[in-house]
Amino acid sequence: MGRSIREASYIKSVTNDSLGTIRRVRRLKDKEEIMARLSQGASDTYVELLCFVACLGYARNASVPFESSAEAVPWRIFENRGKDSVVNLVAAVASEDFMIVGP
């Protein structure tokens, strides 16, 4: 049985008593400066940049594990921008487990 996308290393679920569980996409802390410069602080551009970096990393077979992360991006932002499918697709092909995105 495949694991849920919520268990992928770049997805972090945070529990908030008043809001329940909030899914967030982790970012590399040591790349924060360059990400901010490339996105110029715009949230639309930031989401696009994270999707691009995920696709580029997959295409180059360059997965980078990390322990510490900068402030995570709420999953709802990816959903609202229609980019959740990009993250799900990269997770499915990278893991070679298409059940990773759920039933």
N, C-alpha and C positions, 0 to 999 in steps of 0.2 A: 504494500500500500504506500502511495506517495505521501510525502509530508506536505503540510500546508504552506502556502506562500508566507504566512505569518511566521514560519520557523526559519525562513532564509536569513542568512547572517546580516544582511543589510536592512532587514525589516525588524523593527523593535516595537513590541507592544508595551505600552505604558498604562498602568492602571491608575485612574483618578477616581476617587470615591464618588464624586458628584456626577462625573461624565461616563463612568464605566471604563472600558478598555479603549485606548486611543492608539491606533497604529501610526508609526512614524518611519520615515526612510532615513537611515543613518548616512552621515557624510564624514569623509576623512578630515580629521582635525588639522593635520599638517598641510592640507591643500586649501584651507579656508581663504587665505589671502588671494590666491590666484582665481579661485571660484568667484569671490566677490568682485574682483577686477573684471573678469570676463562677463559676468552677469550685470555689472553696474548696479547691483542691489535690487533689480526688478524681479519680483517673484515669478512672473511668467517666464522670463529669460532663465532664471535659476532652475526651474523645473525642466525646461528644455535642455539646459546644459547638463543636468544630472542624467537625463535620458540619453543624451548624446554620448556622455562619458561611459555609461553602462554598455551601450551598443559598441562603442569603440573598443572598450576593454574586452568584450566578448569576441569581437572580430579579430583582435590581436592575441587572443588567449592570454590576457594579462589580468588575471584576478589578483587583487591585492588585499590580503587579510589585514584587519586592523582591530586594535583593542580600544583606543579612545576615539571618540567622535565629537564633532562640533554639534551645535544644536540641530536636532533631527527635524526633518520637514514632515508636517502632518500628511498622512496618506490621503486625506480628503482633498488636499490641493491637487494631487496627481489625478484623483478621480474627477474633480471639477474641471480640470483642463483636458480630460480625455487621455491622459498619459498613463493611467494605470495598466492599460493593455500592453504598452511598451515594456513596462517593468515586468509584467507577468510573462510576456513572450521571452524576454531575455532570461528570466529565471527558469522557464521551462526548457529552453534549448541548452542553456548552460549546464543544467543538472541532468539533462537527458531524461527527465521525468515529467511528462506532460500532465500528470495528476497533481503536480506541485501547486497549481493554481486552484485546486479544489475540484469537486465533482461537477 
